[in-house]
Amino acid sequence: MLWSLTVARVAGTAVRIHVTFLLFLVWIWFAYYREGGAPAATEGVLFISLLFFCVLLHEFGHVFAARWFGIKTPDITLWPFGGIASLERIPEKPGQEFVVAIAGPLVNVAIAAALILYLGTTNIDMQALTKIEDPATSMIVKLAGANIFLVLFNLIPAFPMDGGRVLRALLATRYSFGRATELAAMVGQGFAVLFGILGIFTNPMLIVIAVFVFLAASAEAGHAQLRDVSRGALVSDAMITQFRALNTQSTVDEAATALIQTTQKEFPIVDGAGKLRGVLTRDAMIKALKEKGPQCPVMEATDADIPTVSARATLESAIKVLQESRAPAIGATDSYDRLIGLLTAENLGEMMMVRAARPKDYEGPWRRRLG
């Protein structure tokens, strides 16, 4: 991931720290330094570091639960707002998603229980668990209280918190995955609105959280719709087949003419054998036109690192390639590896809109063909 530093690798999962997290630690140090000098700054950074170590253990809870179901977990990234464990795929069965989602908070429950058990032997006032901000509160009490907060916060039934995924897993026992996600997203957006209203009258930070939760819920619903629409379909069902291709000898000027004459934003570059050599985007074309002139060969401005998939491959697998490569488009090829179609995020979005507009009981051509 861009701007992330790999600091460790545990059981095949890379542990990464985003640069903004390091900047966050610097900000914490200065904030505490202004309040109590170097000792307070050191203690503040130590507390945040220990807290995020608990967050890291939380994410490994998700990782090892996912591994149990055969789901690969390439990395965990720590951000200032928390940690994100990357899963190769969403668990297929509701029970599996429930276990994977709840595993993280259960780790924090175990940490909090262990710390409280230790504190019980030291005769410390348990009411101090709610006084995380109090400088007089001991480090262990703060950590115990923070882990309890992490459990409660993560179980809010709103994406991207674990509670949103727990809710979806429970709903998916009765509804389809797409419908369960839609309902869970609506609940999450309701919480986002509530956070926003509370933020107006209490803490403005809640407004930021509200926006983040609302957008995350919308994105999760979109991903679920895309998953539903792609299930059972082939690349050939969704690919663009009517497009203008350029050859390897074309110039940027010729590409600009094609841009004006068509509605395309991405132009595939093919060689004499009809094989994909790259994709020229509109932005790259305009930049080359300004900096290198109209006679610049398109190959000098082309993104050559473009994946291809067979037109007979499943649409689900192609979407995964498109998302992981972050390419502007991927090529669809025939049995001779010749380009016969393009797949872009835009035409996938159009496919989703068409599907949403059709009657609920309508089955696409691919579903009738494969059903």
SELUMFI-58802 format. One record per residue (C-alpha): x, y, z. Coordinates in steps of 0.2 Angstrom, whole numbers, padded with zeros to 4 digits, always signed. Layout:
% residues N
XYZ
...
***
This chain:
% residues 371
+0000+0000+0000
+0006+0017-0004
+0014+0027+0010
+0015+0012+0021
+0030+0004+0029
+0031-0014+0032
+0038-0017+0050
+0035-0035+0053
+0028-0051+0046
+0019-0063+0057
+0013-0080+0051
+0013-0074+0033
+0004-0058+0036
+0013-0041+0034
+0011-0028+0047
+0012-0011+0040
+0012+0006+0047
+0005+0021+0037
+0016+0036+0037
+0001+0046+0044
+0002+0035+0060
+0020+0041+0063
+0014+0059+0061
+0000+0056+0073
+0013+0050+0086
+0023+0066+0083
+0007+0076+0086
+0003+0066+0102
+0021+0070+0108
+0019+0088+0106
+0002+0089+0113
+0007+0081+0129
+0023+0090+0129
+0013+0107+0130
+0003+0100+0144
+0016+0092+0155
+0034+0093+0147
+0044+0078+0142
+0038+0066+0155
+0020+0068+0150
+0025+0067+0131
+0034+0051+0134
+0020+0043+0144
+0007+0049+0131
+0016+0042+0116
+0019+0026+0126
+0000+0024+0130
-0004+0027+0112
+0009+0014+0106
+0002+0001+0119
-0016+0005+0114
-0012+0002+0095
-0003-0014+0100
-0020-0019+0107
-0028-0014+0090
-0015-0024+0081
-0019-0039+0092
-0038-0035+0088
-0034-0036+0069
-0024-0053+0071
-0040-0059+0079
-0049-0056+0063
-0034-0063+0053
-0033-0080+0062
-0052-0082+0062
-0051-0079+0043
-0037-0091+0041
-0047-0105+0050
-0059-0104+0035
-0046-0104+0022
-0046-0085+0019
-0029-0078+0015
-0024-0062+0025
-0010-0053+0016
-0008-0038+0027
-0013-0027+0042
-0011-0008+0041
-0011+0003+0056
-0019+0021+0053
-0021+0035+0065
-0040+0030+0066
-0036+0011+0069
-0031-0004+0060
-0037-0013+0044
-0034-0031+0041
-0035-0035+0022
-0044-0051+0018
-0043-0060+0002
-0062-0061+0001
-0077-0059+0012
-0083-0075+0020
-0096-0084+0010
-0107-0091+0024
-0115-0080+0037
-0108-0090+0051
-0091-0088+0045
-0092-0069+0043
-0100-0068+0061
-0085-0078+0068
-0072-0067+0059
-0081-0051+0063
-0083-0055+0082
-0065-0062+0084
-0057-0044+0085
-0068-0038+0099
-0066-0054+0108
-0047-0051+0108
-0050-0034+0117
-0062-0042+0129
-0048-0055+0134
-0036-0041+0136
-0047-0030+0146
-0052-0045+0157
-0034-0050+0160
-0029-0032+0165
-0045-0030+0176
-0040-0047+0184
-0023-0040+0188
-0030-0024+0194
-0041-0033+0206
-0026-0040+0215
-0019-0023+0218
-0035-0015+0226
-0036-0001+0213
-0052+0008+0212
-0061+0001+0196
-0071+0017+0194
-0054+0024+0187
-0058+0014+0171
-0069+0028+0165
-0055+0041+0168
-0044+0038+0153
-0041+0056+0151
-0035+0059+0169
-0016+0061+0170
-0017+0053+0188
-0024+0037+0181
-0011+0023+0180
-0006+0016+0163
-0013-0001+0166
-0030+0006+0171
-0030+0017+0155
-0027+0002+0144
-0040-0008+0152
-0053+0006+0150
-0047+0009+0132
-0050-0009+0128
-0067-0009+0135
-0071+0006+0124
-0064-0003+0109
-0076-0017+0112
-0091-0005+0113
-0086+0006+0099
-0082-0009+0087
-0099-0017+0091
-0109-0002+0085
-0119-0010+0071
-0112+0001+0057
-0099-0001+0044
-0084-0001+0044
-0085-0007+0062
-0086-0025+0066
-0103-0023+0073
-0109-0019+0055
-0102-0035+0049
-0109-0045+0064
-0126-0037+0060
-0125-0042+0041
-0120-0060+0046
-0136-0061+0057
-0147-0053+0043
-0139-0065+0030
-0146-0080+0039
-0163-0074+0033
-0160-0063+0018
-0148-0064+0003
-0131-0056+0005
-0135-0041-0005
-0151-0038+0005
-0143-0041+0021
-0129-0028+0017
-0142-0016+0011
-0151-0017+0028
-0135-0016+0038
-0129-0001+0028
-0146+0008+0032
-0144+0005+0050
-0126+0011+0049
-0131+0027+0040
-0144+0029+0054
-0131+0029+0067
-0120+0041+0056
-0135+0053+0056
-0136+0051+0075
-0117+0054+0077
-0119+0070+0066
-0133+0077+0076
-0124+0074+0093
-0108+0081+0086
-0117+0098+0082
-0121+0100+0101
-0107+0091+0109
-0090+0086+0100
-0087+0091+0082
-0076+0076+0080
-0092+0066+0080
-0097+0075+0064
-0081+0068+0056
-0085+0051+0062
-0102+0052+0055
-0096+0057+0038
-0084+0042+0038
-0097+0030+0044
-0110+0036+0031
-0098+0034+0017
-0091+0017+0022
-0109+0011+0024
-0113+0017+0006
-0097+0009-0001
-0100-0008+0008
-0118-0008+0000
-0110-0004-0017
-0098-0018-0015
-0111-0030-0011
-0122-0025-0026
-0107-0028-0037
-0104-0045-0029
-0122-0050-0032
-0123-0044-0050
-0106-0053-0054
-0111-0069-0047
-0114-0082-0061
-0108-0070-0074
-0094-0071-0086
-0082-0057-0092
-0091-0058-0109
-0107-0053-0101
-0101-0036-0095
-0086-0031-0106
-0086-0017-0118
-0086-0023-0136
-0089-0007-0146
-0073+0003-0144
-0059+0011-0154
-0042+0004-0153
-0025+0012-0158
-0010+0003-0165
+0007+0004-0158
+0012+0016-0172
-0001+0029-0168
+0003+0046-0162
-0005+0056-0148
-0013+0068-0161
-0022+0053-0168
-0028+0048-0151
-0034+0065-0148
-0045+0064-0163
-0052+0047-0157
-0056+0055-0141
-0066+0069-0149
-0075+0057-0161
-0080+0044-0147
-0086+0044-0129
-0071+0033-0124
-0059+0039-0110
-0048+0024-0111
-0040+0018-0128
-0032+0001-0129
-0016+0000-0139
-0014-0017-0149
+0000-0024-0159
-0001-0032-0176
-0007-0048-0169
-0021-0040-0160
-0013-0042-0143
-0015-0028-0129
+0001-0018-0127
-0007-0005-0115
-0020+0007-0112
-0019+0026-0115
-0030+0036-0103
-0038+0053-0107
-0027+0062-0094
-0011+0054-0100
-0015+0059-0118
-0018+0077-0113
-0002+0078-0103
+0008+0070-0117
+0000+0082-0130
+0005+0097-0119
+0022+0091-0114
+0028+0081-0129
+0018+0087-0144
+0005+0080-0156
+0018+0068-0164
+0023+0059-0148
+0020+0040-0151
+0006+0034-0140
+0017+0020-0133
+0027+0034-0123
+0011+0039-0114
+0003+0022-0112
+0001+0013-0096
+0008-0004-0102
+0005-0013-0085
-0013-0018-0090
-0019-0035-0085
-0029-0046-0096
-0042-0060-0093
-0051-0072-0103
-0068-0067-0109
-0074-0084-0103
-0067-0081-0085
-0079-0077-0071
-0084-0059-0069
-0080-0061-0050
-0062-0065-0054
-0060-0051-0066
-0067-0038-0054
-0054-0044-0041
-0040-0042-0054
-0047-0024-0059
-0048-0019-0040
-0031-0026-0036
-0021-0019-0051
-0030-0002-0049
-0028-0001-0068
-0040+0011-0078
-0046-0005-0087
-0042-0023-0090
-0042-0032-0107
-0053-0047-0111
-0045-0059-0123
-0050-0074-0134
-0042-0091-0135
-0028-0083-0145
-0025-0070-0133
-0032-0056-0144
-0041-0042-0137
-0060-0043-0139
-0066-0032-0125
-0063-0020-0111
-0069-0020-0093
-0069-0004-0083
-0076+0002-0066
-0088+0013-0076
-0096+0000-0086
-0097-0011-0071
-0107+0003-0063
-0118+0004-0078
-0121-0014-0076
-0126-0012-0058
-0138+0002-0062
-0147-0008-0076
-0148-0023-0063
-0156-0012-0050
-0168-0005-0062
-0175-0022-0068
-0188-0031-0058
-0183-0041-0043
-0187-0058-0051
-0178-0054-0067
-0164-0066-0071
-0150-0060-0083
-0146-0070-0098
-0130-0077-0090
-0141-0084-0075
-0153-0092-0087
-0138-0099-0097
-0129-0106-0082
-0145-0110-0071
***
